[in-house]
Amino acid sequence: MKVSKEDMETVAVLSRLSIPPEEAEDYTKQLSAFLEYVENLKGVDTENVAPTTYALPMQNVFREDEVRPSLDREAALANAPLKEDGYFKVPKVLEG
């Protein structure tokens, strides 16, 4: 699939990207090459391939919860820029 300069400009606008004019031609070639690769993938026979969610086999990577020593409250708060009543204080980010 050949990507035109206009196609690239449209993609840039929709993606809210600013592409310098001197780099536009290079990006256009790269996008064309990528889309050609995707087109080639359409020709791959996947008839007898089982659907997968992950490319690699999954295994449980979680460990059992266990109580371990940690910092005491004063040490944890020692370098905090803001603290109040033994807690980290952060600016309000949600309207209440």
MOPAC internal coordinates of N, CA, C and O (Angstrom, degrees):
PM7 1SCF
backbone

  N    0.0000 0     0.00 0     0.00 0    0    0    0
  C    1.4638 1     0.00 0     0.00 0    1    0    0
  C    1.5211 1   108.02 1     0.00 0    2    1    0
  O    1.2310 1   121.12 1   -51.53 1    3    2    1
  N    1.2900 1   115.46 1   128.47 1    3    2    1
  C    1.4606 1   121.05 1  -179.45 1    5    3    2
  C    1.5178 1   108.92 1   -95.48 1    6    5    3
  O    1.2310 1   120.97 1   -52.96 1    7    6    5
  N    1.3235 1   115.74 1   127.04 1    7    6    5
  C    1.4595 1   121.95 1   179.19 1    9    7    6
  C    1.5216 1   108.35 1   -97.60 1   10    9    7
  O    1.2310 1   120.82 1   -51.22 1   11   10    9
  N    1.3146 1   116.03 1   128.78 1   11   10    9
  C    1.4689 1   120.20 1   179.15 1   13   11   10
  C    1.5254 1   110.08 1   -87.51 1   14   13   11
  O    1.2310 1   121.35 1   -11.30 1   15   14   13
  N    1.3116 1   115.02 1   168.70 1   15   14   13
  C    1.4669 1   120.61 1   176.87 1   17   15   14
  C    1.5297 1   109.81 1   -60.99 1   18   17   15
  O    1.2310 1   120.87 1   141.44 1   19   18   17
  N    1.3254 1   115.95 1   -38.56 1   19   18   17
  C    1.4607 1   120.65 1   179.63 1   21   19   18
  C    1.5357 1   111.17 1   -65.85 1   22   21   19
  O    1.2310 1   121.11 1   140.34 1   23   22   21
  N    1.3584 1   115.49 1   -39.66 1   23   22   21
  C    1.4661 1   119.17 1   176.82 1   25   23   22
  C    1.5254 1   109.97 1   -59.86 1   26   25   23
  O    1.2310 1   120.91 1   135.52 1   27   26   25
  N    1.3134 1   115.86 1   -44.48 1   27   26   25
  C    1.4625 1   120.36 1  -178.20 1   29   27   26
  C    1.5274 1   110.42 1   -63.76 1   30   29   27
  O    1.2310 1   120.31 1   139.36 1   31   30   29
  N    1.3181 1   117.01 1   -40.64 1   31   30   29
  C    1.4590 1   120.81 1   178.65 1   33   31   30
  C    1.5258 1   110.54 1   -63.55 1   34   33   31
  O    1.2310 1   120.46 1   140.04 1   35   34   33
  N    1.3374 1   116.73 1   -39.96 1   35   34   33
  C    1.4624 1   121.28 1   178.26 1   37   35   34
  C    1.5214 1   110.83 1   -63.44 1   38   37   35
  O    1.2310 1   120.78 1   133.75 1   39   38   37
  N    1.3368 1   116.11 1   -46.25 1   39   38   37
  C    1.4597 1   120.67 1   178.54 1   41   39   38
  C    1.5255 1   110.15 1   -60.16 1   42   41   39
  O    1.2310 1   120.51 1   137.96 1   43   42   41
  N    1.3183 1   116.63 1   -42.04 1   43   42   41
  C    1.4671 1   120.81 1  -179.97 1   45   43   42
  C    1.5275 1   110.88 1   -62.46 1   46   45   43
  O    1.2310 1   120.39 1   136.34 1   47   46   45
  N    1.3213 1   116.86 1   -43.66 1   47   46   45
  C    1.4690 1   120.66 1   179.89 1   49   47   46
  C    1.5239 1   110.46 1   -64.82 1   50   49   47
  O    1.2310 1   120.29 1   133.51 1   51   50   49
  N    1.3388 1   117.04 1   -46.49 1   51   50   49
  C    1.4575 1   120.90 1  -179.31 1   53   51   50
  C    1.5314 1   111.92 1   -64.85 1   54   53   51
  O    1.2310 1   120.62 1   148.89 1   55   54   53
  N    1.3335 1   116.41 1   -31.11 1   55   54   53
  C    1.4653 1   121.28 1  -179.97 1   57   55   54
  C    1.5166 1   112.16 1   -89.47 1   58   57   55
  O    1.2310 1   121.11 1   177.44 1   59   58   57
  N    1.3204 1   115.48 1    -2.56 1   59   58   57
  C    1.4634 1   121.77 1  -177.42 1   61   59   58
  C    1.5270 1   111.33 1    57.01 1   62   61   59
  O    1.2310 1   121.65 1  -135.99 1   63   62   61
  N    1.3461 1   114.44 1    44.01 1   63   62   61
  C    1.4529 1   121.47 1   178.07 1   65   63   62
  C    1.5153 1   109.66 1  -106.65 1   66   65   63
  O    1.2310 1   121.12 1   -34.88 1   67   66   65
  N    1.2956 1   115.47 1   145.12 1   67   66   65
  C    1.4501 1   120.87 1   174.63 1   69   67   66
  C    1.5258 1   107.25 1  -107.01 1   70   69   67
  O    1.2310 1   120.67 1   -68.97 1   71   70   69
  N    1.3181 1   116.32 1   111.03 1   71   70   69
  C    1.4604 1   120.67 1  -178.31 1   73   71   70
  C    1.5269 1   108.28 1  -105.93 1   74   73   71
  O    1.2310 1   120.87 1   -60.89 1   75   74   73
  N    1.3306 1   115.93 1   119.11 1   75   74   73
  C    1.4668 1   119.06 1   178.28 1   77   75   74
  C    1.5282 1   110.38 1   -60.91 1   78   77   75
  O    1.2310 1   119.57 1   -39.20 1   79   78   77
  N    1.3178 1   118.42 1   140.80 1   79   78   77
  C    1.4633 1   121.48 1  -177.05 1   81   79   78
  C    1.5356 1   113.00 1   -55.01 1   82   81   79
  O    1.2310 1   120.28 1   144.82 1   83   82   81
  N    1.3302 1   117.07 1   -35.18 1   83   82   81
  C    1.4568 1   119.29 1  -178.05 1   85   83   82
  C    1.5335 1   112.63 1   -71.86 1   86   85   83
  O    1.2310 1   120.00 1   165.49 1   87   86   85
  N    1.3355 1   117.60 1   -14.51 1   87   86   85
  C    1.4580 1   121.60 1   179.40 1   89   87   86
  C    1.5292 1   112.50 1  -105.57 1   90   89   87
  O    1.2310 1   119.90 1   171.64 1   91   90   89
  N    1.3136 1   117.79 1    -8.36 1   91   90   89
  C    1.4629 1   121.89 1  -174.75 1   93   91   90
  C    1.5277 1   112.07 1   -60.97 1   94   93   91
  O    1.2310 1   119.90 1   137.90 1   95   94   93
  N    1.3050 1   117.80 1   -42.10 1   95   94   93
  C    1.4645 1   120.38 1  -178.51 1   97   95   94
  C    1.5349 1   110.68 1   -64.66 1   98   97   95
  O    1.2310 1   120.42 1   138.05 1   99   98   97
  N    1.3265 1   116.80 1   -41.95 1   99   98   97
  C    1.4629 1   120.67 1   179.17 1  101   99   98
  C    1.5222 1   110.73 1   -63.72 1  102  101   99
  O    1.2310 1   119.95 1   135.96 1  103  102  101
  N    1.3308 1   117.71 1   -44.04 1  103  102  101
  C    1.4555 1   120.91 1   178.52 1  105  103  102
  C    1.5302 1   111.46 1   -65.27 1  106  105  103
  O    1.2310 1   120.47 1   144.27 1  107  106  105
  N    1.3131 1   116.71 1   -35.73 1  107  106  105
  C    1.4581 1   120.89 1   178.04 1  109  107  106
  C    1.5217 1   110.01 1   -62.92 1  110  109  107
  O    1.2310 1   120.09 1   136.54 1  111  110  109
  N    1.3299 1   117.44 1   -43.46 1  111  110  109
  C    1.4677 1   121.38 1   177.95 1  113  111  110
  C    1.5266 1   110.81 1   -64.01 1  114  113  111
  O    1.2310 1   120.43 1   138.01 1  115  114  113
  N    1.3392 1   116.78 1   -41.99 1  115  114  113
  C    1.4619 1   120.47 1  -179.62 1  117  115  114
  C    1.5252 1   111.21 1   -64.74 1  118  117  115
  O    1.2310 1   120.32 1   138.23 1  119  118  117
  N    1.3293 1   116.98 1   -41.77 1  119  118  117
  C    1.4604 1   120.22 1   179.11 1  121  119  118
  C    1.5258 1   110.37 1   -65.70 1  122  121  119
  O    1.2310 1   120.25 1   139.58 1  123  122  121
  N    1.3214 1   117.13 1   -40.42 1  123  122  121
  C    1.4670 1   120.90 1   177.33 1  125  123  122
  C    1.5186 1   110.67 1   -60.83 1  126  125  123
  O    1.2310 1   120.45 1   134.48 1  127  126  125
  N    1.3313 1   116.75 1   -45.52 1  127  126  125
  C    1.4686 1   121.05 1   179.90 1  129  127  126
  C    1.5231 1   110.76 1   -61.88 1  130  129  127
  O    1.2310 1   120.39 1   138.91 1  131  130  129
  N    1.3251 1   116.86 1   -41.09 1  131  130  129
  C    1.4604 1   120.69 1   179.45 1  133  131  130
  C    1.5291 1   110.50 1   -64.11 1  134  133  131
  O    1.2310 1   120.19 1   133.81 1  135  134  133
  N    1.3157 1   117.24 1   -46.19 1  135  134  133
  C    1.4600 1   120.49 1  -178.87 1  137  135  134
  C    1.5271 1   111.35 1   -65.98 1  138  137  135
  O    1.2310 1   119.84 1   145.74 1  139  138  137
  N    1.3245 1   117.92 1   -34.26 1  139  138  137
  C    1.4678 1   120.72 1   175.25 1  141  139  138
  C    1.5235 1   110.09 1   -64.19 1  142  141  139
  O    1.2310 1   120.40 1   139.80 1  143  142  141
  N    1.3274 1   116.84 1   -40.20 1  143  142  141
  C    1.4625 1   121.02 1   177.93 1  145  143  142
  C    1.5288 1   110.12 1   -61.85 1  146  145  143
  O    1.2310 1   120.54 1   135.73 1  147  146  145
  N    1.3270 1   116.57 1   -44.27 1  147  146  145
  C    1.4598 1   120.49 1   178.77 1  149  147  146
  C    1.5275 1   109.92 1   -62.44 1  150  149  147
  O    1.2310 1   119.75 1   139.93 1  151  150  149
  N    1.3086 1   118.09 1   -40.07 1  151  150  149
  C    1.4689 1   121.53 1   177.03 1  153  151  150
  C    1.5259 1   110.39 1   -60.28 1  154  153  151
  O    1.2310 1   120.21 1   139.70 1  155  154  153
  N    1.3310 1   117.21 1   -40.30 1  155  154  153
  C    1.4652 1   120.96 1   178.49 1  157  155  154
  C    1.5218 1   111.19 1   -62.72 1  158  157  155
  O    1.2310 1   120.24 1   145.63 1  159  158  157
  N    1.3200 1   117.15 1   -34.37 1  159  158  157
  C    1.4640 1   120.44 1   179.78 1  161  159  158
  C    1.5269 1   112.00 1   -64.27 1  162  161  159
  O    1.2310 1   120.60 1   153.30 1  163  162  161
  N    1.3184 1   116.46 1   -26.70 1  163  162  161
  C    1.4694 1   119.63 1   178.88 1  165  163  162
  C    1.5268 1   111.30 1   -63.13 1  166  165  163
  O    1.2310 1   120.37 1   154.47 1  167  166  165
  N    1.3371 1   116.91 1   -25.53 1  167  166  165
  C    1.4559 1   121.16 1  -178.90 1  169  167  166
  C    1.5146 1   114.11 1   -84.05 1  170  169  167
  O    1.2310 1   119.53 1   176.16 1  171  170  169
  N    1.3212 1   118.50 1    -3.84 1  171  170  169
  C    1.4595 1   121.73 1  -178.92 1  173  171  170
  C    1.5250 1   109.48 1   -75.94 1  174  173  171
  O    1.2310 1   120.99 1   -49.99 1  175  174  173
  N    1.3401 1   115.71 1   130.01 1  175  174  173
  C    1.4609 1   120.94 1   179.71 1  177  175  174
  C    1.5224 1   109.52 1   -77.21 1  178  177  175
  O    1.2310 1   120.56 1   -66.71 1  179  178  177
  N    1.3253 1   116.54 1   113.29 1  179  178  177
  C    1.4652 1   121.69 1   179.85 1  181  179  178
  C    1.5253 1   110.87 1  -115.18 1  182  181  179
  O    1.2310 1   120.68 1  -160.64 1  183  182  181
  N    1.3088 1   116.30 1    19.36 1  183  182  181
  C    1.4643 1   121.37 1  -175.74 1  185  183  182
  C    1.5287 1   112.62 1   -55.67 1  186  185  183
  O    1.2310 1   120.03 1   134.09 1  187  186  185
  N    1.3192 1   117.55 1   -45.91 1  187  186  185
  C    1.4629 1   120.85 1  -175.90 1  189  187  186
  C    1.5240 1   112.91 1  -103.88 1  190  189  187
  O    1.2310 1   120.32 1  -155.42 1  191  190  189
  N    1.3096 1   116.99 1    24.58 1  191  190  189
  C    1.4598 1   121.37 1   179.41 1  193  191  190
  C    1.5259 1   108.14 1  -103.46 1  194  193  191
  O    1.2310 1   121.31 1   -55.64 1  195  194  193
  N    1.3138 1   115.10 1   124.36 1  195  194  193
  C    1.4728 1   119.54 1  -179.14 1  197  195  194
  C    1.5222 1   109.91 1   -71.21 1  198  197  195
  O    1.2310 1   120.20 1   -40.31 1  199  198  197
  N    1.3288 1   117.23 1   139.69 1  199  198  197
  C    1.4664 1   119.64 1   177.25 1  201  199  198
  C    1.5283 1   110.84 1   -62.02 1  202  201  199
  O    1.2310 1   121.04 1   -36.86 1  203  202  201
  N    1.3135 1   115.61 1   143.14 1  203  202  201
  C    1.4582 1   120.17 1   177.97 1  205  203  202
  C    1.5183 1   109.53 1  -134.14 1  206  205  203
  O    1.2310 1   121.48 1   -24.52 1  207  206  205
  N    1.2971 1   114.77 1   155.48 1  207  206  205
  C    1.4533 1   120.41 1   174.56 1  209  207  206
  C    1.5074 1   110.23 1   -92.75 1  210  209  207
  O    1.2310 1   121.13 1   145.49 1  211  210  209
  N    1.3472 1   115.45 1   -34.51 1  211  210  209
  C    1.4559 1   121.54 1  -177.72 1  213  211  210
  C    1.5217 1   109.17 1  -125.10 1  214  213  211
  O    1.2310 1   120.71 1   -32.99 1  215  214  213
  N    1.3106 1   116.25 1   147.01 1  215  214  213
  C    1.4576 1   120.53 1   179.38 1  217  215  214
  C    1.5205 1   111.66 1   -72.96 1  218  217  215
  O    1.2310 1   120.14 1   151.60 1  219  218  217
  N    1.3128 1   117.33 1   -28.40 1  219  218  217
  C    1.4643 1   122.28 1  -179.15 1  221  219  218
  C    1.5182 1   109.59 1  -110.20 1  222  221  219
  O    1.2310 1   120.16 1   -27.54 1  223  222  221
  N    1.3227 1   117.30 1   152.46 1  223  222  221
  C    1.4682 1   118.62 1   177.60 1  225  223  222
  C    1.5280 1   110.61 1   -60.51 1  226  225  223
  O    1.2310 1   121.13 1   -39.18 1  227  226  225
  N    1.3099 1   115.44 1   140.82 1  227  226  225
  C    1.4615 1   120.19 1  -179.17 1  229  227  226
  C    1.5147 1   109.70 1   -93.88 1  230  229  227
  O    1.2310 1   121.35 1   -34.81 1  231  230  229
  N    1.3027 1   115.03 1   145.19 1  231  230  229
  C    1.4514 1   121.05 1   173.76 1  233  231  230
  C    1.5143 1   108.00 1  -142.01 1  234  233  231
  O    1.2310 1   120.77 1   -24.06 1  235  234  233
  N    1.2976 1   116.13 1   155.94 1  235  234  233
  C    1.4505 1   120.40 1  -179.60 1  237  235  234
  C    1.5243 1   109.03 1   -71.75 1  238  237  235
  O    1.2310 1   120.86 1   -63.13 1  239  238  237
  N    1.3163 1   115.96 1   116.87 1  239  238  237
  C    1.4583 1   120.27 1  -179.04 1  241  239  238
  C    1.5307 1   111.64 1  -102.55 1  242  241  239
  O    1.2310 1   120.58 1  -173.40 1  243  242  241
  N    1.3043 1   116.51 1     6.60 1  243  242  241
  C    1.4542 1   120.05 1  -179.56 1  245  243  242
  C    1.5308 1   110.18 1   -85.25 1  246  245  243
  O    1.2310 1   121.19 1   -30.12 1  247  246  245
  N    1.2936 1   115.33 1   149.88 1  247  246  245
  C    1.4555 1   120.38 1   176.73 1  249  247  246
  C    1.5195 1   107.99 1  -108.42 1  250  249  247
  O    1.2310 1   120.98 1   -16.46 1  251  250  249
  N    1.2777 1   115.72 1   163.54 1  251  250  249
  C    1.4614 1   120.24 1   176.99 1  253  251  250
  C    1.5294 1   109.00 1   -66.22 1  254  253  251
  O    1.2310 1   120.84 1   -36.47 1  255  254  253
  N    1.3151 1   116.01 1   143.53 1  255  254  253
  C    1.4601 1   119.98 1   174.62 1  257  255  254
  C    1.5232 1   108.92 1   -70.31 1  258  257  255
  O    1.2310 1   121.12 1   -46.47 1  259  258  257
  N    1.2949 1   115.46 1   133.53 1  259  258  257
  C    1.4578 1   119.42 1   175.58 1  261  259  258
  C    1.5173 1   108.90 1  -145.76 1  262  261  259
  O    1.2310 1   121.19 1   -38.33 1  263  262  261
  N    1.2965 1   115.34 1   141.67 1  263  262  261
  C    1.4587 1   121.35 1   179.84 1  265  263  262
  C    1.5244 1   107.94 1   -72.30 1  266  265  263
  O    1.2310 1   121.38 1   -51.65 1  267  266  265
  N    1.3309 1   114.96 1   128.35 1  267  266  265
  C    1.4559 1   120.46 1   177.81 1  269  267  266
  C    1.5168 1   108.58 1  -133.45 1  270  269  267
  O    1.2310 1   120.02 1   -23.20 1  271  270  269
  N    1.3096 1   117.56 1   156.80 1  271  270  269
  C    1.4691 1   119.90 1   178.42 1  273  271  270
  C    1.5262 1   110.56 1   -62.08 1  274  273  271
  O    1.2310 1   120.76 1   -35.24 1  275  274  273
  N    1.3088 1   116.15 1   144.76 1  275  274  273
  C    1.4622 1   120.89 1   177.78 1  277  275  274
  C    1.5236 1   108.60 1  -140.83 1  278  277  275
  O    1.2310 1   120.84 1     0.78 1  279  278  277
  N    1.3163 1   116.00 1  -179.22 1  279  278  277
  C    1.4578 1   120.54 1   179.39 1  281  279  278
  C    1.5261 1   110.61 1   -66.39 1  282  281  279
  O    1.2310 1   121.09 1   -34.21 1  283  282  281
  N    1.3122 1   115.52 1   145.79 1  283  282  281
  C    1.4539 1   116.74 1   172.20 1  285  283  282
  C    1.5325 1   107.77 1   -77.76 1  286  285  283
  O    1.2310 1   120.50 1   -13.84 1  287  286  285
  N    1.2971 1   116.65 1   166.16 1  287  286  285
  C    1.4603 1   122.06 1  -173.50 1  289  287  286
  C    1.5251 1   112.56 1   -57.37 1  290  289  287
  O    1.2310 1   119.78 1   135.29 1  291  290  289
  N    1.3115 1   118.03 1   -44.71 1  291  290  289
  C    1.4724 1   121.13 1  -178.30 1  293  291  290
  C    1.5247 1   111.43 1   -62.74 1  294  293  291
  O    1.2310 1   120.26 1   138.60 1  295  294  293
  N    1.3304 1   117.11 1   -41.40 1  295  294  293
  C    1.4636 1   120.40 1   179.83 1  297  295  294
  C    1.5307 1   110.18 1   -66.82 1  298  297  295
  O    1.2310 1   120.17 1   140.51 1  299  298  297
  N    1.3310 1   117.29 1   -39.49 1  299  298  297
  C    1.4627 1   121.10 1   179.95 1  301  299  298
  C    1.5267 1   111.01 1   -65.44 1  302  301  299
  O    1.2310 1   120.19 1   144.26 1  303  302  301
  N    1.3060 1   117.24 1   -35.74 1  303  302  301
  C    1.4594 1   121.65 1  -177.40 1  305  303  302
  C    1.5299 1   113.45 1   -90.59 1  306  305  303
  O    1.2310 1   120.17 1   176.65 1  307  306  305
  N    1.3170 1   117.28 1    -3.35 1  307  306  305
  C    1.4634 1   121.21 1  -172.87 1  309  307  306
  C    1.5230 1   113.49 1   -55.04 1  310  309  307
  O    1.2310 1   119.00 1   139.79 1  311  310  309
  N    1.3185 1   119.51 1   -40.21 1  311  310  309
  C    1.4681 1   122.04 1  -177.19 1  313  311  310
  C    1.5232 1   113.30 1  -105.21 1  314  313  311
  O    1.2310 1   120.26 1  -169.71 1  315  314  313
  N    1.3152 1   117.11 1    10.29 1  315  314  313
  C    1.4605 1   120.15 1  -179.59 1  317  315  314
  C    1.5250 1   110.00 1   -68.50 1  318  317  315
  O    1.2310 1   120.04 1   -47.46 1  319  318  317
  N    1.3330 1   117.53 1   132.54 1  319  318  317
  C    1.4599 1   119.29 1   179.14 1  321  319  318
  C    1.5284 1   112.40 1   -66.55 1  322  321  319
  O    1.2310 1   120.89 1   146.90 1  323  322  321
  N    1.3335 1   115.91 1   -33.10 1  323  322  321
  C    1.4680 1   120.94 1   177.24 1  325  323  322
  C    1.5185 1   108.87 1  -134.72 1  326  325  323
  O    1.2310 1   120.56 1   -44.13 1  327  326  325
  N    1.3173 1   116.54 1   135.87 1  327  326  325
  C    1.4590 1   121.63 1   175.82 1  329  327  326
  C    1.5205 1   108.26 1  -147.81 1  330  329  327
  O    1.2310 1   121.68 1   -27.23 1  331  330  329
  N    1.3268 1   114.40 1   152.77 1  331  330  329
  C    1.4586 1   119.14 1  -179.22 1  333  331  330
  C    1.5255 1   109.02 1  -154.17 1  334  333  331
  O    1.2310 1   120.59 1   -52.49 1  335  334  333
  N    1.3157 1   116.48 1   127.51 1  335  334  333
  C    1.4676 1   123.09 1   176.96 1  337  335  334
  C    1.5326 1   112.27 1    53.57 1  338  337  335
  O    1.2310 1   120.32 1  -141.75 1  339  338  337
  N    1.3326 1   116.99 1    38.25 1  339  338  337
  C    1.4544 1   120.39 1   176.98 1  341  339  338
  C    1.5168 1   115.17 1    81.23 1  342  341  339
  O    1.2310 1   119.72 1  -165.65 1  343  342  341
  N    1.3491 1   118.15 1    14.35 1  343  342  341
  C    1.4611 1   122.52 1  -179.85 1  345  343  342
  C    1.5263 1   109.74 1  -128.64 1  346  345  343
  O    1.2310 1   120.87 1   -22.13 1  347  346  345
  N    1.3351 1   115.94 1   157.87 1  347  346  345
  C    1.4598 1   120.22 1   171.11 1  349  347  346
  C    1.5183 1   107.52 1   -69.14 1  350  349  347
  O    1.2310 1   120.32 1   -42.30 1  351  350  349
  N    1.3078 1   117.00 1   137.70 1  351  350  349
  C    1.4559 1   120.87 1   177.46 1  353  351  350
  C    1.5291 1   106.82 1  -110.37 1  354  353  351
  O    1.2310 1   120.86 1   -50.89 1  355  354  353
  N    1.3314 1   115.97 1   129.11 1  355  354  353
  C    1.4581 1   121.53 1  -179.65 1  357  355  354
  C    1.5123 1   108.87 1  -126.75 1  358  357  355
  O    1.2310 1   120.73 1   -23.09 1  359  358  357
  N    1.3415 1   116.21 1   156.91 1  359  358  357
  C    1.4705 1   118.12 1   178.20 1  361  359  358
  C    1.5371 1   110.66 1   -64.30 1  362  361  359
  O    1.2310 1   120.74 1   -31.91 1  363  362  361
  N    1.3113 1   116.18 1   148.09 1  363  362  361
  C    1.4496 1   122.51 1   178.13 1  365  363  362
  C    1.5354 1   108.65 1   -67.19 1  366  365  363
  O    1.2310 1   120.43 1   -49.84 1  367  366  365
  N    1.3380 1   116.79 1   130.16 1  367  366  365
  C    1.4608 1   120.15 1  -178.45 1  369  367  366
  C    1.5224 1   112.61 1  -116.24 1  370  369  367
  O    1.2310 1   119.71 1   165.91 1  371  370  369
  N    1.3105 1   118.15 1   -14.09 1  371  370  369
  C    1.4636 1   121.71 1   179.52 1  373  371  370
  C    1.5089 1   109.63 1  -116.39 1  374  373  371
  O    1.2310 1   121.64 1   -36.56 1  375  374  373
  N    1.3040 1   114.47 1   143.44 1  375  374  373
  C    1.4623 1   119.61 1   175.59 1  377  375  374
  C    1.5191 1   108.08 1   -76.44 1  378  377  375
  O    1.2310 1   120.19 1   -41.80 1  379  378  377
  N    1.2935 1   117.23 1   138.20 1  379  378  377
  C    1.4604 1   118.52 1  -176.61 1  381  379  378
  C    1.4483 1   111.45 1  -118.71 1  382  381  379
  O    1.2310 1   120.10 1   180.00 1  383  382  381

